[in-house]
């Protein structure tokens, strides 16, 4: 099913179109959601909410971008809303002191798992706007121009956020794992 047929099917709320949407975009959305929120369970909820919102609002899709870009915009908005709502939670200081910190999982001997964990942790330390541009640039392979259009900001703002996000990642990641220090930041941003 091509994108045009998929959109028409979604507007009709055709179950085959919904299944095709999940099959074609579900994994990619889940990966982005995991990177945005850092928790696979929350990411599943975000993806499910994204797909539901996509079905509800399919009639508003105007074709100015690809269907996936539109889906990702919905995911970003839901993730932002989720983070705002989570920040509003206020804990009783006494109750917070009594909470038991979750036990850390035993690290896997595989370097890939360790690297992935360190990268996810470092991404979680970035501000929302910096994390978003890194994910769109390096995980979604969007160009600076596409990111600017997708987020509704200028190319200069995208470049600035990438610059500061990469600098922060260089600071957060151990030197032996630093994927962002191999090339000059300016060179990475302009690609």
FENHU-V73055 format. One record per residue. N is the residue number from 0. RES is the residue in three letters. SS is DSSP state (A for helix, B for strand, O for the rest). PHI is phi in whole degrees, 0 to 359 (none if undefined). OMEGA is omega in radians with two decimals (* if undefined). Layout:
n=[N N]
res=[RES RES]
ss=[SS SS]
phi=[PHI PHI]
omega=[OMEGA OMEGA]
This chain:
n=[0 1 2 3 4 5 6 7 8 9 10 11 12 13 14 15 16 17 18 19 20 21 22 23 24 25 26 27 28 29 30 31 32 33 34 35 36 37 38 39 40 41 42 43 44 45 46 47 48 49 50 51 52 53 54 55 56 57 58 59 60 61 62 63 64 65 66 67 68 69 70 71 72 73 74 75 76 77 78 79 80 81 82 83 84 85 86 87 88 89 90 91 92 93 94 95 96 97 98 99 100 101 102 103 104 105 106 107 108 109 110 111 112 113 114 115 116 117 118 119 120 121 122 123 124 125 126 127 128 129 130 131 132 133 134 135 136 137 138 139 140 141 142 143 144 145 146 147 148 149 150 151 152 153 154 155 156 157 158 159 160 161 162 163 164 165 166 167 168 169 170 171 172 173 174 175 176 177 178 179 180 181 182 183 184 185 186 187 188 189 190]
res=[UNK UNK UNK UNK UNK UNK UNK UNK UNK UNK UNK UNK UNK UNK UNK UNK UNK UNK UNK UNK UNK UNK UNK UNK UNK UNK UNK UNK UNK UNK UNK UNK UNK UNK UNK UNK UNK UNK UNK UNK UNK UNK UNK UNK UNK UNK UNK UNK UNK UNK UNK UNK UNK UNK UNK UNK UNK UNK UNK UNK UNK UNK UNK UNK UNK UNK UNK UNK UNK UNK UNK UNK UNK UNK UNK UNK UNK UNK UNK UNK UNK UNK UNK UNK UNK UNK UNK UNK UNK UNK UNK UNK UNK UNK UNK UNK UNK UNK UNK UNK UNK UNK UNK UNK UNK UNK UNK UNK UNK UNK UNK UNK UNK UNK UNK UNK UNK UNK UNK UNK UNK UNK UNK UNK UNK UNK UNK UNK UNK UNK UNK UNK UNK UNK UNK UNK UNK UNK UNK UNK UNK UNK UNK UNK UNK UNK UNK UNK UNK UNK UNK UNK UNK UNK UNK UNK UNK UNK UNK UNK UNK UNK UNK UNK UNK UNK UNK UNK UNK UNK UNK UNK UNK UNK UNK UNK UNK UNK UNK UNK UNK UNK UNK UNK UNK UNK UNK UNK UNK UNK UNK]
ss=[O O A A A A A A A A A O O O A A A A A A A A A A A A A A A A A A A A A A A O O A A A A A A A A A A A A A A A A A O A A A O O O O O O A A A A A A A A A A A A A A A A A A A A A A O O O O A A A A A A O O O O O O O O O O O O A A A A A A A A A A A A A A A O O A A A A A A A A A A A A O O O O A A A A A A A A O O O A A A A A A A A A A A A A A A A A A O O A A A O O O O O O O A A A A A A O]
phi=[none 281 298 297 295 298 296 299 297 294 296 273 59 285 296 295 292 297 298 295 297 298 294 275 238 302 296 294 296 298 300 295 297 299 290 286 249 80 227 301 292 296 297 300 297 297 294 299 297 298 294 296 295 297 294 297 250 303 296 271 292 253 77 285 221 288 299 296 299 295 301 294 296 297 301 300 297 294 295 298 299 300 293 297 296 293 291 285 296 243 265 290 302 296 294 295 290 276 296 270 294 297 289 285 288 293 296 288 291 289 299 299 293 297 297 298 295 296 294 298 296 296 299 294 277 283 291 306 299 289 297 301 293 296 296 295 285 260 259 261 56 275 280 305 299 294 297 301 295 299 267 71 232 282 298 298 294 299 298 296 296 297 302 289 294 294 297 292 296 299 288 281 272 299 307 290 249 285 284 268 263 290 236 296 303 300 296 292 296 278 295]
omega=[3.13 -3.02 -3.13 3.10 3.13 3.13 3.11 3.10 3.11 3.11 3.09 -3.08 3.12 -3.08 3.11 3.11 3.12 3.11 3.12 3.10 3.14 -3.12 -3.06 -3.03 -3.02 -3.10 -3.12 3.09 -3.14 3.12 3.12 3.14 3.10 -3.14 -3.13 -3.05 3.06 -3.11 -3.10 3.14 3.08 3.13 3.10 3.11 3.13 3.13 3.12 3.11 3.11 -3.13 3.10 3.12 3.10 3.14 3.14 -3.02 -3.13 -3.14 3.13 -3.14 -3.05 3.08 3.11 3.09 3.07 3.13 -3.13 3.12 3.10 3.09 -3.11 3.08 3.09 3.11 3.13 -3.14 3.12 3.12 3.11 3.12 3.13 -3.14 3.10 -3.12 -3.13 3.13 -3.12 3.13 3.14 3.14 2.97 -3.05 -3.14 3.12 -3.14 3.13 -3.13 -3.14 3.11 3.11 -3.14 3.13 3.10 3.10 3.09 -3.11 3.10 3.10 -3.11 3.13 -3.12 -3.14 3.13 3.14 -3.14 3.13 3.14 3.13 3.12 3.12 -3.14 3.09 3.14 -3.14 -3.12 3.02 -3.14 -3.14 3.13 3.11 -3.13 -3.10 3.09 -3.13 -3.14 -3.10 -2.98 3.13 3.12 3.09 3.10 3.04 -3.12 -3.14 -3.14 3.12 -3.14 3.13 -3.10 -3.09 -3.13 3.12 -3.13 3.08 3.12 3.10 3.10 -3.13 3.13 3.14 3.09 -3.13 -3.10 3.11 3.12 3.10 3.14 3.10 3.09 -3.14 -3.04 -3.08 3.06 -3.08 -3.09 3.13 -2.98 3.11 -3.03 -3.11 -3.06 -3.13 3.08 -3.11 -3.13 3.13 -3.13 -3.09 -3.04 -3.13 *]
